[in-house]
Amino acid sequence: MKFYPVDRFFSDAFDDMFDRPFFTGNSSHVMRTDISEKDGYYLLDMELPGVKKEDIHMDLENGYLTVSASRNSNNEEKDQKGNVIRQERYAGTFSRSFYVGDEVTEQDIKASFDNGELKVTFPKEVKTIPEKKQIMID
């Protein structure tokens, strides 16, 4: 007969309960992202499994691109009384922000979503047109 200490039972049952984005405020493990650099632009390749295109929103403010998404999950284990025994899949809203530069505009950012994968591209450098400024002589 094997004996498991009580503290191990609770450790195993609730080990990652507080590691969810709701508690940590960090959704980086939910929105895993690869960032690569190619031919003058950056590519964000983000996993969003179980998310629908209409549930993804992107905002650009003060040089930061924020990607937010929501996901609902109706799959849960229940005991005979209908109580949830353990739910490991995250359902809710989560977001991540990336600094893309102050010169990047909405027109510079391109995005596509297919099969749970969001691809976002934006230029490494935005070409600014030099502005000629006249200096007044006193």
C-alpha positions in Angstrom: 0.0 0.0 0.0 1.4 3.4 -1.0 1.0 6.3 1.2 0.9 9.9 -0.2 1.3 12.7 2.2 -1.7 15.1 2.4 0.5 18.1 1.3 1.4 16.3 -1.9 -2.2 15.7 -2.7 -3.0 19.4 -2.4 0.2 20.3 -4.3 -0.8 18.0 -7.2 -4.4 19.1 -7.2 -3.7 22.9 -7.1 -0.2 23.1 -8.4 -0.9 25.5 -11.3 -4.1 27.1 -10.1 -2.4 30.4 -9.4 -0.4 30.3 -12.6 -3.4 31.2 -14.8 -3.5 34.7 -16.4 -6.3 35.7 -14.2 -4.1 35.5 -11.1 -0.7 36.5 -12.6 -1.8 39.2 -15.0 0.6 37.6 -17.5 -0.9 35.9 -20.6 2.4 35.2 -22.3 1.9 31.5 -21.9 -1.5 31.7 -23.5 -0.4 33.9 -26.4 2.9 32.3 -27.3 4.7 34.5 -29.8 7.7 34.1 -32.1 9.3 37.3 -33.3 11.5 37.2 -36.4 13.2 39.7 -38.6 13.1 39.6 -42.4 13.9 42.0 -45.3 13.2 45.2 -43.5 10.3 44.1 -41.4 9.4 42.2 -38.2 7.0 39.3 -38.1 5.0 38.3 -35.0 3.8 34.8 -35.2 1.3 34.3 -32.4 -0.6 31.1 -31.3 -4.2 31.7 -30.5 -5.8 28.2 -30.4 -9.5 28.1 -29.9 -9.9 31.8 -30.7 -12.2 33.0 -33.5 -11.1 35.8 -35.9 -13.9 38.1 -34.7 -12.7 37.7 -31.1 -9.3 39.2 -31.9 -8.6 43.0 -31.6 -5.5 45.0 -32.3 -4.9 48.5 -31.2 -2.0 50.9 -31.7 -1.3 53.6 -29.2 1.9 55.5 -28.3 4.1 53.1 -30.3 2.6 50.0 -28.6 0.7 47.4 -30.6 -1.7 45.6 -28.2 -3.3 42.3 -29.3 -6.2 41.1 -27.3 -8.4 38.0 -27.7 -11.1 36.2 -25.9 -11.9 32.5 -25.8 -14.8 30.5 -24.3 -14.6 26.9 -23.2 -17.6 24.8 -22.4 -15.5 21.7 -21.9 -15.2 20.8 -18.2 -15.2 17.7 -16.1 -18.1 17.4 -13.6 -18.7 15.0 -10.8 -22.1 13.3 -10.3 -23.5 16.5 -8.6 -22.5 18.7 -11.5 -19.5 20.4 -9.8 -16.4 21.0 -11.8 -13.6 18.7 -10.6 -10.7 20.4 -12.5 -10.6 22.8 -15.4 -7.2 23.3 -17.0 -8.1 25.1 -20.2 -8.2 28.9 -19.9 -11.3 30.7 -21.0 -11.5 34.5 -20.8 -9.8 37.6 -22.2 -6.1 38.0 -22.5 -3.8 40.5 -24.2 -0.1 41.3 -25.0 1.6 44.5 -26.0 4.6 44.9 -28.2 6.6 48.1 -28.8 6.7 48.7 -32.6 8.0 52.3 -32.6 6.4 55.8 -32.5 6.6 56.3 -36.2 4.6 53.1 -37.1 1.0 53.8 -38.2 -2.0 51.6 -38.6 -1.4 51.5 -42.4 2.1 50.1 -41.8 0.8 47.0 -39.9 -0.5 44.0 -41.7 -2.2 41.0 -40.1 -3.7 37.7 -41.1 -5.3 34.9 -39.1 -5.6 31.3 -40.1 -6.1 28.1 -38.2 -5.4 29.6 -34.8 -2.3 31.5 -35.9 -2.1 35.3 -36.1 0.7 36.7 -38.2 1.5 40.4 -37.9 4.1 42.3 -39.9 5.4 45.8 -39.4 8.4 47.7 -40.8 11.7 47.8 -38.9 12.1 51.5 -39.8 9.5 53.8 -41.1 10.9 56.1 -43.8 10.1 59.7 -42.7 10.2 62.4 -45.3 12.7 65.1 -44.1 10.9 68.3 -43.3 12.6 71.4 -44.4 12.6 74.0 -41.6 13.5 77.6 -42.1 15.5 79.4 -39.4 14.6 83.0 -38.7 17.4 85.5 -38.5 17.2 88.2 -35.8 
